[in-house]
Amino acid sequence: MRKPLKNSIDYYILPNKILCSMYGMWPSIEESSTRRTVLASFHLVFSLIIVCSIYVPEIIIVAKNWNDLKALTGAGCIVLSLTQLVFKTFYLIAKREKAHTVYNELRSLWATTDDPLERQSYEMFADWARTCTIVFFVSSISTATMFMISATFDYIRDMYTNNGTESTRHLPYDVWNGIDSIRSPDFEIIFAGQMAASFTCCFAICGLDCTCMTAILHLSGQFRLISTWFINIGIKMDCRQMDYSHNCPSNLATELIKCIRHHQRLINVVNEVNDLLTPIIFVQLLTSGLEICLSGFVVISNDAGDDIFKFISYLLSMTIQLLLFCWPGEILIQESQEIGCSLYLNVPWYKLPPIYRRQLSLIILRSQKYCTISALTFQAMSIHTLTAVLNTAASYFALLRQLQEQSIWQ
């Protein structure tokens, strides 16, 4: 693979491309051969089979131990994460044409300007997206590794201290396989399968979630670009000291029209991205509170025992995952609002001809109705959403503690 140029969009989305390609979900190129398309489809089906090899047994063990609070919390949080992944996968497969359209639109927006100083406006956000993708991937891999290390440590301890009695052996993830999975060689085979499934899930979750986050941050950078344009226009107008109401230079009119059209285009692209992501975000918000609650309950109630560190790592990863959706949404709100402030404070719009004054006034009014990414139109993604989900998780946690106390006293 040829290394992309550092100022190209391919450089900034390279981590997303690698992660999604490992799962088989990266948008295919229209010129791809039939053979390449078939291989990509086979790769995706194979990855789904690997994911389901741990997803289905996790569901079964939750169903079989529904009255066991420890099993419900320990395996339930894993089931919720995999449910999110399976839903996102099948939804994006169904919406692949729309996803490809949005992807191509974002690539087109990257080439809006060739000025290195202006490009810094959105390259900064693209660099944030790249960094966050790497950080979340490292966090997810660390969590999966913690699950493996915990089970491996107990396996080694069983071999050297318990004389092969297999009393402390356990798999990285509690699942139902219909066989005695503690005995060799079944234990080693299932262990290897869970390891492959775990890392495949890490690639998939990080790839899909971080790609959604990257798209939102790239749009935020485009709004910042418009603010930069308005600041530059204001500087040029202040330097010329002339009456623009009757004599508006053609280059100034061209720049104003460019800002107006780009703002309209961005609003349309945000609506397209919102239509694509709103079911994904809805499911994410619906289940994130339960994920954080269940994993937090395992940690705080001391039910994890020797496995407490892996559940702490899991809790941190799930919190970062939720932040990946809420934080870019907050930035998008701020940058879409900032356009009106930059225009009003930096451009002497009252000196322009009436036609431009009307158009710029409409931009100021439109910026007051900020652009958002929402969950089924009723919950805009922002930092307030993060606190709301955490409050919901705390409420669920209080309920579980009450159930635990009741079961103890009974």
Secondary structure, DSSP 4 states (H G I P E B T S, - for coil): -PPPPTTSHHHHTHHHHHHHHHHT-SPPPTT--HHHHHHHHHHHHHHHHHHHHHHHHHHHHHHHTTT-HHHHHHHHHHHHHHHHHHHHHHHHHHTHHHHHHHHHHHHHHHTS---HHHHHHHHHHHHHHHHHHHHHHHHHHHHHHHHHHHHHHHHHHHHHHSTT--SS---SS----SS-TTSTTHHHHHHHHHHHHHHHHHHHHHHHHHHHHHHHHHHHHHHHHHHHHHHHHHHHHHHH---TTT---HHHHHHHHHHHHHHHHHHHHHHHHHHHHHHHHHHHHHHHHHHHHHHHHHHHTT-SGGGHHHHHHHHHHHHHHHHHHHHHHHHHHHHHHHHHHHHHHHS-GGGS-HHHHHHHHHHHHHHHS----BSTTS-B-SHHHHHHHHHHHHHHHHHHHHHHHHHHH-
